[in-house]
Amino acid sequence: MIKYLGSKRTLIPALSQLGKASGAKTALDLFTGTTRVAQAFKKLGMTVTASDVATYAECFGKTWIELDSNAVDHSALLAAIDELNALPGEAGYFTEKFCLEARYFQPKNGEKVDAMRKHIELYYKESWLYYPLLTSLILAADRVDSTTGIQMAFLKGWASRSANNLELRDPELLPGAGFSVRGDALEVAKDLPPVDLAYLDPPYNQHRYFGNYHIWESLVRWDKPDTYGIANKRLDARGAEMKSPFNSKKTMAAALTKLVGDLNCDTMMLSYNNESWLSRADLIDLAATRGHVEILDFDFKRYVGSQIGVFNKAGEKVGVPGAKRNIEHVVIAGEKSTVKRMVNSLK
Ligand SMILES: C[S@@+](CC[C@H](N)C(=O)[O-])C[C@H]1O[C@@H](n2cnc3c(N)ncnc32)[C@H](O)[C@@H]1O
């Protein structure tokens, strides 16, 4: 799976369990990023809407959330992947910007990316294969990059994985129905159809995803923008236009309060990190506008539910709350019996 800051990889088993216990048939993942959480809900049989402001996240959503693997021709996808893997490399914008001027990928792999991206645009633009092929290309590039997982900088020496040959693989579509929406959460939330369960995972600090993942943004848009600095970020990454109110201490609380008020859902789940700007008490106050509130605290190895004890990932009680570090809060708000049922499902 792709490297992504703040991705909920380790929380998926617990979020799945909570989603299942909620009884939701429809769900919204409003800051979907990699779509990991949306995928987990889709695997539970829910009809899911995945939304994010990033173009690459929309691409992931169109691949894993919008497409129904039972309704498409899998062999056509595999044939297109084989066709792309067989293309000879051809240096272009990607090689120049991200392999020669900056060194995120070895040139041999940049040349492959250029050739494949050009081919996808030329021959698959109008096809259902467009987004799964782009997703497969991003995943392939991510496997041979030379970064620590963010595109603010590249490593001084080549990462050993960057020497591997870039190769597209089956992105493994999921069965079921869903939707992918690109847009600012503050603008789209109020207009989306009602759902049983909404999950919110906003950014936790000042670092903008648009700048941290500028290469994926440019690879999907394929607009070949001018760049700046050693990291060769898109010029528009430094403009005010792509600034998120969730990336500023000044605007975060008001933005989240408005968003929570605008949501069209029965139950809300909100992830938030304890090393960030809003305190546990702030989060509880904010969520209280949506009904009964419970808050669960997770860390890397276990989750600490201050009100209900310490549990391991299997949901077994293993002790009382201890010293906390880098805690991920999950705030659940809504109708009391539903919220209680969700929390109890982890006991
Ligand atoms: C913490 S990450 C979400 C990670 C995701 N849950 C996962 O597991 O991959 C926050 C996401 O919020 C998105 N984002 C930032 N500002 C936004 C805004 N104003 N509206 C919608 N999405 C936004 C970023 O692009 C990023 O993908």
The ligand as an SDF file (V2000), in Angstrom:
LIG
                    3D

 27 29  0  0  0  0  0  0  0  0999 V2000
   -4.9670   12.6310    7.6010 C   0  0  0  0  0  0  0  0  0  0  0  0
   -5.1510   12.6040    5.8530 S   0  0  0  0  0  0  0  0  0  0  0  0
   -6.3740   11.3660    5.5890 C   0  0  0  0  0  0  0  0  0  0  0  0
   -5.7920   10.0010    5.5260 C   0  0  0  0  0  0  0  0  0  0  0  0
   -6.7940    8.9050    5.1670 C   0  0  0  0  0  0  0  0  0  0  0  0
   -7.7710    8.6880    6.2100 N   0  0  0  0  0  0  0  0  0  0  0  0
   -6.0710    7.6080    4.8800 C   0  0  0  0  0  0  0  0  0  0  0  0
   -6.1650    6.6470    5.6440 O   0  0  0  0  0  0  0  0  0  0  0  0
   -5.3830    7.5660    3.8400 O   0  0  0  0  0  0  0  0  0  0  0  0
   -5.9960   14.0930    5.4990 C   0  0  0  0  0  0  0  0  0  0  0  0
   -6.5320   14.2640    4.0840 C   0  0  0  0  0  0  0  0  0  0  0  0
   -7.2680   15.4850    4.0290 O   0  0  0  0  0  0  0  0  0  0  0  0
   -7.1500   16.0350    2.7200 C   0  0  0  0  0  0  0  0  0  0  0  0
   -7.5500   17.4620    2.8350 N   0  0  0  0  0  0  0  0  0  0  0  0
   -6.8500   18.5060    3.3280 C   0  0  0  0  0  0  0  0  0  0  0  0
   -7.6100   19.6250    3.3510 N   0  0  0  0  0  0  0  0  0  0  0  0
   -8.8290   19.2770    2.8470 C   0  0  0  0  0  0  0  0  0  0  0  0
  -10.0410   19.9830    2.6000 C   0  0  0  0  0  0  0  0  0  0  0  0
  -10.1450   21.2830    2.8970 N   0  0  0  0  0  0  0  0  0  0  0  0
  -11.0790   19.3160    2.0720 N   0  0  0  0  0  0  0  0  0  0  0  0
  -10.9740   17.9800    1.7560 C   0  0  0  0  0  0  0  0  0  0  0  0
   -9.8460   17.2610    1.9620 N   0  0  0  0  0  0  0  0  0  0  0  0
   -8.7860   17.8940    2.5060 C   0  0  0  0  0  0  0  0  0  0  0  0
   -5.7310   15.7520    2.3260 C   0  0  0  0  0  0  0  0  0  0  0  0
   -5.5820   15.7450    0.9080 O   0  0  0  0  0  0  0  0  0  0  0  0
   -5.4920   14.3790    2.9790 C   0  0  0  0  0  0  0  0  0  0  0  0
   -5.6990   13.3310    2.0440 O   0  0  0  0  0  0  0  0  0  0  0  0
  1  2  1  0
  2  3  1  0
  2 10  1  0
  3  4  1  0
  4  5  1  0
  5  6  1  0
  5  7  1  0
  7  8  2  0
  7  9  1  0
 10 11  1  0
 11 12  1  0
 11 26  1  0
 12 13  1  0
 13 14  1  0
 13 24  1  0
 14 15  1  0
 14 23  1  0
 15 16  2  0
 16 17  1  0
 17 18  1  0
 17 23  2  0
 18 19  1  0
 18 20  2  0
 20 21  1  0
 21 22  2  0
 22 23  1  0
 24 25  1  0
 24 26  1  0
 26 27  1  0
M  CHG  2   2   1   9  -1
M  END
$$$$
